[in-house]
Structures are given as structure tokens and as C-alpha cells.
Amino acid sequence: MAVSSPDLKAFLLATPFFGGLSDASLDRLVSMLAERRFEAGATIVAEGEPGRSMFVVHSGTLEVSERLATGSVIHMSSLDPGDFFGEMTLLEMQNRSATVVAETPTVLYELTARELYAFYKGDIQAYVIVMQNINRELCRRLRRADARIKLLEMRETGAR
């Protein structure tokens, strides 16, 4: 189901994914979104499965986890309103890198690869802004991962 409302537009404009878009570009992108609702405990995406869409969290809390070679599952991060996920599969055309599960009832807005391509074809300048926004968020995540790796290394070596 496609969505559109002034409140939704204001919410999306405040998220990292949609920042900097003109009103017309935002309207076009919002018209491409589909609302998805999930109950607590529902698996949204599963690690290893093919992915053809990304999601913006409107409400709810989600857990991101990955499976280790040993079979153990580790918590990678939590997602809250305004966060987005699934963008990696759209950029690199690889299977899902993690499992995302709704911890609470959740409302997401889904953007498919097909819709993102239509956005690219229809508004290349806005598409570039969206790609820059995704890249900025990926850089922030990489910096957080670097900090976690550094902390783990310091704990293992006793370095300060």
C-alpha cells in the first residue's frame, strides 16, 4: 500500500535517508513507499536470504543479529524510529547480511530496488542526494564498528 501524509513527510525529512530532498522529490519518493506492519517477534529479513528492498523504521524497536560460524547468534545493533536498514542489499546486490526482528509492534516503510531505480530514472539529482545520505550513514556505522573493534582489541591486549 503506497502512503502519503504531511506528518509522514515531516517524519521522513527528519531521518538521515531523506534529508536534503526538495519537497517535490520527497513527494515522489514517499509515493513509492509501502507501509508494512509487524507484530513483536516477527522476522522482517533473515540473514542470507535474497533482498530486493530496504526499510525505514517509523515506529517500534528492532534487533539486528548475525549468526557466527559456530551457530551462535550475536546482537549487532538495535533500530529505532528514523533508522533504516536493508540498503546494503540494494547497493551491492548481495543477500541479506543480518537478521532483523521486531522487538515491539513495528511500522516500517519499504522501498524496493525497482522503485529506487524508477526514482533514479525520474530524478537523478535527488537520487544522488539519497545515495549520499546512505553513504553518510554507512560511514557512521563503520566508525562505530571501528570503535567497537578497537575496544575489543584493547580488552584482549590490556592496552589503554
Backbone as JSON Lines, residues from 0, in Angstrom:
{"i":0,"aa":"M","n":[0.84,-1.17,0.0],"ca":[0.0,0.0,0.0],"c":[0.89,1.24,0.0]}
{"i":1,"aa":"A","n":[0.76,2.1,-0.97],"ca":[1.51,3.35,-1.02],"c":[0.95,4.3,0.03]}
{"i":2,"aa":"V","n":[1.78,5.2,0.49],"ca":[1.39,6.09,1.58],"c":[1.71,7.53,1.24]}
{"i":3,"aa":"S","n":[1.04,8.43,1.95],"ca":[1.35,9.84,1.83],"c":[0.57,10.6,2.89]}
{"i":4,"aa":"S","n":[1.27,11.46,3.6],"ca":[0.62,12.34,4.57],"c":[1.64,13.4,4.97]}
{"i":5,"aa":"P","n":[1.15,14.58,5.38],"ca":[2.08,15.63,5.82],"c":[2.92,15.2,7.03]}
{"i":6,"aa":"D","n":[2.29,14.47,7.98],"ca":[3.03,14.01,9.15],"c":[4.13,13.04,8.76]}
{"i":7,"aa":"L","n":[3.82,12.12,7.84],"ca":[4.81,11.16,7.37],"c":[5.96,11.89,6.67]}
{"i":8,"aa":"K","n":[5.63,12.87,5.84],"ca":[6.68,13.63,5.14],"c":[7.59,14.33,6.14]}
{"i":9,"aa":"A","n":[7.03,14.94,7.16],"ca":[7.84,15.63,8.17],"c":[8.74,14.64,8.89]}
{"i":10,"aa":"F","n":[8.19,13.48,9.24],"ca":[8.99,12.44,9.9],"c":[10.14,12.0,9.0]}
{"i":11,"aa":"L","n":[9.83,11.69,7.75],"ca":[10.85,11.18,6.83],"c":[11.94,12.21,6.56]}
{"i":12,"aa":"L","n":[11.55,13.46,6.43],"ca":[12.52,14.52,6.16],"c":[13.53,14.64,7.31]}
{"i":13,"aa":"A","n":[13.11,14.26,8.51],"ca":[14.0,14.33,9.68],"c":[14.91,13.11,9.8]}
{"i":14,"aa":"T","n":[14.72,12.1,8.96],"ca":[15.57,10.91,9.01],"c":[16.81,11.1,8.15]}
{"i":15,"aa":"P","n":[17.88,10.37,8.45],"ca":[19.11,10.51,7.65],"c":[18.91,10.16,6.17]}
{"i":16,"aa":"F","n":[18.02,9.27,5.87],"ca":[17.84,8.81,4.49],"c":[17.26,9.87,3.57]}
{"i":17,"aa":"F","n":[16.32,10.66,4.07],"ca":[15.58,11.61,3.24],"c":[16.05,13.05,3.35]}
{"i":18,"aa":"G","n":[17.02,13.31,4.22],"ca":[17.49,14.68,4.44],"c":[17.97,15.35,3.16]}
{"i":19,"aa":"G","n":[17.64,16.64,3.03],"ca":[18.13,17.43,1.9],"c":[17.33,17.36,0.63]}
{"i":20,"aa":"L","n":[16.26,16.57,0.61],"ca":[15.45,16.45,-0.6],"c":[14.49,17.63,-0.73]}
{"i":21,"aa":"S","n":[14.26,18.06,-1.95],"ca":[13.26,19.09,-2.19],"c":[11.88,18.52,-1.88]}
{"i":22,"aa":"D","n":[10.9,19.39,-1.73],"ca":[9.55,18.95,-1.44],"c":[9.01,18.05,-2.56]}
{"i":23,"aa":"A","n":[9.25,18.43,-3.8],"ca":[8.76,17.63,-4.94],"c":[9.44,16.25,-4.98]}
{"i":24,"aa":"S","n":[10.74,16.22,-4.73],"ca":[11.47,14.94,-4.73],"c":[11.01,14.05,-3.59]}
{"i":25,"aa":"L","n":[10.8,14.68,-2.43],"ca":[10.3,13.92,-1.28],"c":[8.93,13.35,-1.58]}
{"i":26,"aa":"D","n":[8.04,14.15,-2.17],"ca":[6.7,13.66,-2.53],"c":[6.8,12.44,-3.45]}
{"i":27,"aa":"R","n":[7.67,12.53,-4.42],"ca":[7.84,11.42,-5.37],"c":[8.32,10.16,-4.66]}
{"i":28,"aa":"L","n":[9.32,10.32,-3.79],"ca":[9.86,9.16,-3.09],"c":[8.85,8.58,-2.11]}
{"i":29,"aa":"V","n":[8.14,9.45,-1.4],"ca":[7.12,8.98,-0.45],"c":[6.04,8.18,-1.17]}
{"i":30,"aa":"S","n":[5.69,8.6,-2.39],"ca":[4.65,7.87,-3.14],"c":[5.11,6.47,-3.53]}
{"i":31,"aa":"M","n":[6.4,6.21,-3.45],"ca":[6.95,4.9,-3.81],"c":[7.03,3.95,-2.62]}
{"i":32,"aa":"L","n":[6.81,4.46,-1.42],"ca":[6.93,3.66,-0.21],"c":[5.67,2.83,0.03]}
{"i":33,"aa":"A","n":[5.88,1.67,0.62],"ca":[4.76,0.82,1.04],"c":[4.86,0.62,2.55]}
{"i":34,"aa":"E","n":[3.74,0.83,3.25],"ca":[3.71,0.64,4.7],"c":[3.64,-0.85,5.0]}
{"i":35,"aa":"R","n":[4.46,-1.28,5.96],"ca":[4.48,-2.67,6.41],"c":[4.38,-2.67,7.93]}
{"i":36,"aa":"R","n":[3.47,-3.49,8.45],"ca":[3.27,-3.6,9.9],"c":[3.66,-5.0,10.36]}
{"i":37,"aa":"F","n":[4.34,-5.06,11.52],"ca":[4.81,-6.34,12.06],"c":[4.54,-6.38,13.56]}
{"i":38,"aa":"E","n":[4.18,-7.55,14.03],"ca":[3.99,-7.78,15.46],"c":[5.33,-8.06,16.11]}
{"i":39,"aa":"A","n":[5.39,-7.91,17.42],"ca":[6.61,-8.23,18.17],"c":[6.99,-9.68,17.89]}
{"i":40,"aa":"G","n":[8.27,-9.92,17.67],"ca":[8.77,-11.27,17.41],"c":[8.84,-11.63,15.93]}
{"i":41,"aa":"A","n":[8.25,-10.83,15.07],"ca":[8.26,-11.13,13.63],"c":[9.66,-10.88,13.04]}
{"i":42,"aa":"T","n":[10.09,-11.81,12.19],"ca":[11.33,-11.63,11.46],"c":[11.03,-10.82,10.21]}
{"i":43,"aa":"I","n":[11.7,-9.69,10.08],"ca":[11.49,-8.8,8.94],"c":[12.32,-9.28,7.76]}
{"i":44,"aa":"V","n":[13.61,-9.48,8.0],"ca":[14.52,-10.05,7.0],"c":[15.4,-11.06,7.7]}
{"i":45,"aa":"A","n":[15.85,-12.08,6.96],"ca":[16.7,-13.12,7.53],"c":[18.06,-13.13,6.84]}
{"i":46,"aa":"E","n":[19.09,-13.26,7.64],"ca":[20.46,-13.32,7.13],"c":[20.56,-14.4,6.05]}
{"i":47,"aa":"G","n":[21.17,-14.04,4.93],"ca":[21.39,-14.98,3.84],"c":[20.32,-15.02,2.78]}
{"i":48,"aa":"E","n":[19.14,-14.49,3.08],"ca":[18.08,-14.51,2.08],"c":[18.3,-13.41,1.05]}
{"i":49,"aa":"P","n":[17.78,-13.6,-0.16],"ca":[17.89,-12.52,-1.15],"c":[17.1,-11.3,-0.67]}
{"i":50,"aa":"G","n":[17.59,-10.14,-1.01],"ca":[16.91,-8.92,-0.61],"c":[16.72,-8.02,-1.81]}
{"i":51,"aa":"R","n":[15.55,-7.44,-1.9],"ca":[15.25,-6.52,-3.0],"c":[14.59,-5.24,-2.51]}
{"i":52,"aa":"S","n":[14.76,-4.97,-1.19],"ca":[14.16,-3.75,-0.66],"c":[14.87,-3.33,0.61]}
{"i":53,"aa":"M","n":[14.64,-2.07,0.97],"ca":[15.13,-1.53,2.23],"c":[13.95,-0.97,3.0]}
{"i":54,"aa":"F","n":[14.17,-0.65,4.27],"ca":[13.1,-0.22,5.15],"c":[13.51,0.98,5.98]}
{"i":55,"aa":"V","n":[12.55,1.85,6.25],"ca":[12.71,2.96,7.18],"c":[11.8,2.66,8.37]}
{"i":56,"aa":"V","n":[12.35,2.77,9.57],"ca":[11.58,2.47,10.78],"c":[10.76,3.71,11.15]}
{"i":57,"aa":"H","n":[9.43,3.54,11.14],"ca":[8.54,4.63,11.55],"c":[8.22,4.53,13.03]}
{"i":58,"aa":"S","n":[7.95,3.32,13.51],"ca":[7.71,3.12,14.93],"c":[8.13,1.71,15.31]}
{"i":59,"aa":"G","n":[8.44,1.56,16.59],"ca":[8.86,0.25,17.08],"c":[10.36,0.19,17.28]}
{"i":60,"aa":"T","n":[10.78,-0.94,17.83],"ca":[12.19,-1.23,18.06],"c":[12.5,-2.58,17.45]}
{"i":61,"aa":"L","n":[13.65,-2.66,16.78],"ca":[14.04,-3.9,16.12],"c":[15.44,-4.3,16.56]}
{"i":62,"aa":"E","n":[15.72,-5.6,16.52],"ca":[17.05,-6.11,16.84],"c":[17.7,-6.63,15.57]}
{"i":63,"aa":"V","n":[18.97,-6.28,15.39],"ca":[19.76,-6.77,14.27],"c":[20.75,-7.78,14.85]}
{"i":64,"aa":"S","n":[20.78,-8.98,14.26],"ca":[21.7,-10.01,14.75],"c":[22.33,-10.74,13.58]}
{"i":65,"aa":"E","n":[23.45,-11.38,13.87],"ca":[24.14,-12.19,12.88],"c":[24.53,-13.51,13.52]}
{"i":66,"aa":"R","n":[24.6,-14.53,12.68],"ca":[24.97,-15.87,13.14],"c":[26.48,-16.07,12.92]}
{"i":67,"aa":"L","n":[27.13,-16.59,13.95],"ca":[28.55,-16.92,13.85],"c":[28.72,-18.3,13.21]}
{"i":68,"aa":"A","n":[29.91,-18.62,12.78],"ca":[30.2,-19.93,12.19],"c":[29.89,-21.07,13.16]}
{"i":69,"aa":"T","n":[29.96,-20.78,14.46],"ca":[29.68,-21.78,15.49],"c":[28.18,-22.05,15.64]}
{"i":70,"aa":"G","n":[27.37,-21.2,15.03],"ca":[25.93,-21.32,15.16],"c":[25.35,-20.36,16.18]}
{"i":71,"aa":"S","n":[26.2,-19.75,16.98],"ca":[25.74,-18.77,17.96],"c":[25.24,-17.52,17.24]}
{"i":72,"aa":"V","n":[24.31,-16.84,17.87],"ca":[23.77,-15.6,17.32],"c":[24.24,-14.45,18.2]}
{"i":73,"aa":"I","n":[24.73,-13.38,17.56],"ca":[25.18,-12.22,18.33],"c":[24.36,-11.0,17.96]}
{"i":74,"aa":"H","n":[24.08,-10.19,18.96],"ca":[23.37,-8.92,18.77],"c":[24.34,-7.93,18.14]}
{"i":75,"aa":"M","n":[23.93,-7.34,17.03],"ca":[24.77,-6.36,16.35],"c":[24.36,-4.94,16.68]}
{"i":76,"aa":"S","n":[23.05,-4.68,16.68],"ca":[22.56,-3.34,16.99],"c":[21.05,-3.37,17.18]}
{"i":77,"aa":"S","n":[20.54,-2.24,17.62],"ca":[19.1,-2.03,17.72],"c":[18.72,-0.92,16.77]}
{"i":78,"aa":"L","n":[17.5,-0.98,16.27],"ca":[16.98,0.05,15.36],"c":[15.76,0.69,15.98]}
{"i":79,"aa":"D","n":[15.67,1.99,15.84],"ca":[14.57,2.78,16.4],"c":[13.97,3.66,15.31]}
{"i":80,"aa":"P","n":[12.87,4.36,15.63],"ca":[12.28,5.23,14.62],"c":[13.3,6.19,14.01]}
{"i":81,"aa":"G","n":[13.25,6.3,12.68],"ca":[14.17,7.14,11.93],"c":[15.34,6.38,11.35]}
{"i":82,"aa":"D","n":[15.64,5.2,11.9],"ca":[16.71,4.38,11.35],"c":[16.25,3.7,10.07]}
{"i":83,"aa":"F","n":[17.2,3.27,9.27],"ca":[16.86,2.48,8.09],"c":[17.79,1.29,7.97]}
{"i":84,"aa":"F","n":[17.33,0.26,7.27],"ca":[18.13,-0.94,7.09],"c":[17.75,-1.61,5.77]}
{"i":85,"aa":"G","n":[18.63,-2.49,5.34],"ca":[18.39,-3.19,4.08],"c":[19.02,-2.51,2.88]}
{"i":86,"aa":"E","n":[19.6,-1.34,3.1],"ca":[20.18,-0.59,1.99],"c":[21.38,-1.3,1.38]}
{"i":87,"aa":"M","n":[22.09,-2.09,2.17],"ca":[23.28,-2.76,1.65],"c":[22.94,-3.71,0.5]}
{"i":88,"aa":"T","n":[21.83,-4.41,0.62],"ca":[21.46,-5.34,-0.44],"c":[21.11,-4.62,-1.73]}
{"i":89,"aa":"L","n":[20.6,-3.38,-1.62],"ca":[20.3,-2.6,-2.82],"c":[21.57,-2.08,-3.48]}
{"i":90,"aa":"L","n":[22.59,-1.78,-2.68],"ca":[23.82,-1.23,-3.21],"c":[24.73,-2.3,-3.81]}
{"i":91,"aa":"E","n":[24.85,-3.43,-3.13],"ca":[25.8,-4.43,-3.57],"c":[25.17,-5.66,-4.19]}
{"i":92,"aa":"M","n":[23.85,-5.73,-4.21],"ca":[23.13,-6.84,-4.83],"c":[23.56,-8.2,-4.26]}
{"i":93,"aa":"Q","n":[23.77,-8.23,-2.96],"ca":[24.13,-9.46,-2.24],"c":[22.96,-9.85,-1.34]}
{"i":94,"aa":"N","n":[23.02,-11.06,-0.81],"ca":[21.99,-11.5,0.12],"c":[22.06,-10.7,1.41]}
{"i":95,"aa":"R","n":[21.0,-10.79,2.2],"ca":[20.92,-10.07,3.46],"c":[22.1,-10.44,4.36]}
{"i":96,"aa":"S","n":[22.69,-9.43,4.99],"ca":[23.87,-9.64,5.82],"c":[23.51,-9.93,7.28]}
{"i":97,"aa":"A","n":[22.26,-9.71,7.65],"ca":[21.85,-9.89,9.05],"c":[20.36,-10.22,9.11]}
{"i":98,"aa":"T","n":[19.95,-10.65,10.28],"ca":[18.54,-10.89,10.56],"c":[18.01,-9.7,11.37]}
{"i":99,"aa":"V","n":[16.83,-9.24,11.01],"ca":[16.2,-8.13,11.74],"c":[14.85,-8.63,12.25]}
{"i":100,"aa":"V","n":[14.65,-8.51,13.56],"ca":[13.43,-8.99,14.22],"c":[12.79,-7.83,14.97]}
{"i":101,"aa":"A","n":[11.48,-7.72,14.86],"ca":[10.73,-6.7,15.6],"c":[10.69,-7.08,17.08]}
{"i":102,"aa":"E","n":[11.17,-6.19,17.93],"ca":[11.09,-6.42,19.38],"c":[9.76,-5.94,19.94]}
{"i":103,"aa":"T","n":[9.15,-4.98,19.25],"ca":[7.85,-4.43,19.64],"c":[7.01,-4.35,18.37]}
{"i":104,"aa":"P","n":[5.7,-4.1,18.48],"ca":[4.94,-3.85,17.25],"c":[5.61,-2.73,16.46]}
{"i":105,"aa":"T","n":[5.72,-2.92,15.17],"ca":[6.56,-2.05,14.35],"c":[5.85,-1.64,13.06]}
{"i":106,"aa":"V","n":[6.06,-0.39,12.67],"ca":[5.6,0.1,11.36],"c":[6.84,0.51,10.58]}
{"i":107,"aa":"L","n":[6.98,-0.06,9.39],"ca":[8.11,0.22,8.52],"c":[7.59,0.75,7.19]}
{"i":108,"aa":"Y","n":[8.44,1.5,6.5],"ca":[8.14,1.92,5.14],"c":[9.19,1.29,4.23]}
{"i":109,"aa":"E","n":[8.71,0.52,3.27],"ca":[9.57,-0.26,2.39],"c":[9.77,0.45,1.05]}
{"i":110,"aa":"L","n":[11.02,0.45,0.61],"ca":[11.37,0.96,-0.72],"c":[12.06,-0.16,-1.46]}
{"i":111,"aa":"T","n":[11.49,-0.59,-2.58],"ca":[12.06,-1.7,-3.34],"c":[13.15,-1.2,-4.28]}
{"i":112,"aa":"A","n":[13.96,-2.12,-4.73],"ca":[15.0,-1.8,-5.71],"c":[14.38,-1.25,-6.98]}
{"i":113,"aa":"R","n":[13.26,-1.8,-7.37],"ca":[12.57,-1.34,-8.58],"c":[12.13,0.12,-8.44]}
{"i":114,"aa":"E","n":[11.57,0.46,-7.28],"ca":[11.14,1.83,-7.04],"c":[12.33,2.78,-6.96]}
{"i":115,"aa":"L","n":[13.41,2.33,-6.32],"ca":[14.61,3.16,-6.25],"c":[15.17,3.41,-7.64]}
{"i":116,"aa":"Y","n":[15.13,2.41,-8.5],"ca":[15.6,2.6,-9.88],"c":[14.69,3.59,-10.63]}
{"i":117,"aa":"A","n":[13.39,3.5,-10.4],"ca":[12.46,4.45,-11.03],"c":[12.75,5.86,-10.53]}
{"i":118,"aa":"F","n":[13.09,5.98,-9.25],"ca":[13.45,7.28,-8.69],"c":[14.7,7.83,-9.38]}
{"i":119,"aa":"Y","n":[15.68,6.97,-9.57],"ca":[16.91,7.34,-10.29],"c":[16.59,7.83,-11.69]}
{"i":120,"aa":"K","n":[15.75,7.11,-12.41],"ca":[15.4,7.47,-13.78],"c":[14.62,8.79,-13.84]}
{"i":121,"aa":"G","n":[13.82,9.06,-12.82],"ca":[12.96,10.23,-12.84],"c":[13.54,11.49,-12.22]}
{"i":122,"aa":"D","n":[14.56,11.33,-11.35],"ca":[15.07,12.49,-10.61],"c":[16.51,12.21,-10.19]}
{"i":123,"aa":"I","n":[17.42,12.26,-11.14],"ca":[18.81,11.88,-10.89],"c":[19.46,12.72,-9.79]}
{"i":124,"aa":"Q","n":[19.14,14.01,-9.73],"ca":[19.75,14.86,-8.69],"c":[19.3,14.44,-7.3]}
{"i":125,"aa":"A","n":[18.03,14.15,-7.13],"ca":[17.54,13.7,-5.83],"c":[18.08,12.32,-5.5]}
{"i":126,"aa":"Y","n":[18.22,11.48,-6.51],"ca":[18.8,10.14,-6.31],"c":[20.22,10.27,-5.76]}
{"i":127,"aa":"V","n":[21.0,11.2,-6.29],"ca":[22.37,11.41,-5.81],"c":[22.34,11.83,-4.34]}
{"i":128,"aa":"I","n":[21.41,12.68,-3.95],"ca":[21.28,13.08,-2.55],"c":[20.98,11.87,-1.67]}
{"i":129,"aa":"V","n":[20.06,11.01,-2.12],"ca":[19.71,9.81,-1.36],"c":[20.94,8.91,-1.22]}
{"i":130,"aa":"M","n":[21.7,8.73,-2.3],"ca":[22.91,7.89,-2.24],"c":[23.95,8.5,-1.29]}
{"i":131,"aa":"Q","n":[24.07,9.82,-1.3],"ca":[24.98,10.47,-0.36],"c":[24.51,10.25,1.08]}
{"i":132,"aa":"N","n":[23.22,10.33,1.3],"ca":[22.67,10.09,2.64],"c":[22.96,8.66,3.1]}
{"i":133,"aa":"I","n":[22.76,7.7,2.21],"ca":[23.07,6.31,2.55],"c":[24.55,6.16,2.86]}
{"i":134,"aa":"N","n":[25.4,6.75,2.02],"ca":[26.84,6.65,2.25],"c":[27.26,7.28,3.57]}
{"i":135,"aa":"R","n":[26.67,8.4,3.92],"ca":[26.98,9.03,5.21],"c":[26.62,8.09,6.37]}
{"i":136,"aa":"E","n":[25.45,7.49,6.27],"ca":[25.03,6.57,7.34],"c":[25.95,5.35,7.39]}
{"i":137,"aa":"L","n":[26.33,4.82,6.24],"ca":[27.26,3.68,6.24],"c":[28.6,4.07,6.84]}
{"i":138,"aa":"C","n":[29.07,5.29,6.6],"ca":[30.31,5.77,7.21],"c":[30.16,5.87,8.72]}
{"i":139,"aa":"R","n":[29.02,6.37,9.2],"ca":[28.79,6.45,10.65],"c":[28.81,5.05,11.26]}
{"i":140,"aa":"R","n":[28.18,4.1,10.59],"ca":[28.18,2.72,11.09],"c":[29.59,2.13,11.09]}
{"i":141,"aa":"L","n":[30.35,2.42,10.07],"ca":[31.73,1.92,10.0],"c":[32.57,2.52,11.14]}
{"i":142,"aa":"R","n":[32.39,3.8,11.43],"ca":[33.12,4.41,12.53],"c":[32.75,3.76,13.87]}
{"i":143,"aa":"R","n":[31.44,3.48,14.07],"ca":[31.03,2.8,15.3],"c":[31.63,1.4,15.37]}
{"i":144,"aa":"A","n":[31.65,0.69,14.24],"ca":[32.24,-0.65,14.22],"c":[33.74,-0.57,14.51]}
{"i":145,"aa":"D","n":[34.41,0.41,13.94],"ca":[35.84,0.6,14.21],"c":[36.08,0.81,15.7]}
{"i":146,"aa":"A","n":[35.25,1.63,16.32],"ca":[35.4,1.91,17.75],"c":[35.18,0.64,18.57]}
{"i":147,"aa":"R","n":[34.21,-0.18,18.17],"ca":[33.96,-1.44,18.88],"c":[35.13,-2.39,18.72]}
{"i":148,"aa":"I","n":[35.7,-2.46,17.52],"ca":[36.84,-3.32,17.28],"c":[38.03,-2.86,18.12]}
{"i":149,"aa":"K","n":[38.25,-1.56,18.15],"ca":[39.35,-1.01,18.95],"c":[39.17,-1.36,20.42]}
{"i":150,"aa":"L","n":[37.95,-1.21,20.92],"ca":[37.67,-1.52,22.32],"c":[37.92,-3.0,22.61]}
{"i":151,"aa":"L","n":[37.48,-3.87,21.72],"ca":[37.72,-5.31,21.9],"c":[39.21,-5.62,21.89]}
{"i":152,"aa":"E","n":[39.94,-5.01,20.98],"ca":[41.39,-5.23,20.91],"c":[42.07,-4.75,22.19]}
{"i":153,"aa":"M","n":[41.64,-3.59,22.68],"ca":[42.22,-3.07,23.93],"c":[41.95,-4.03,25.09]}
{"i":154,"aa":"R","n":[40.76,-4.6,25.14],"ca":[40.42,-5.54,26.21],"c":[41.27,-6.8,26.11]}
{"i":155,"aa":"E","n":[41.47,-7.29,24.88],"ca":[42.25,-8.51,24.68],"c":[43.72,-8.33,25.0]}
{"i":156,"aa":"T","n":[44.27,-7.19,24.64],"ca":[45.71,-6.97,24.83],"c":[46.02,-6.26,26.14]}
{"i":157,"aa":"G","n":[45.01,-5.73,26.8],"ca":[45.23,-4.98,28.02],"c":[45.78,-3.6,27.77]}
{"i":158,"aa":"A","n":[45.74,-3.17,26.53],"ca":[46.22,-1.85,26.17],"c":[45.28,-0.78,26.71]}
{"i":159,"aa":"R","n":[45.81,0.41,26.86],"ca":[44.97,1.53,27.3],"c":[45.05,2.64,26.33]}
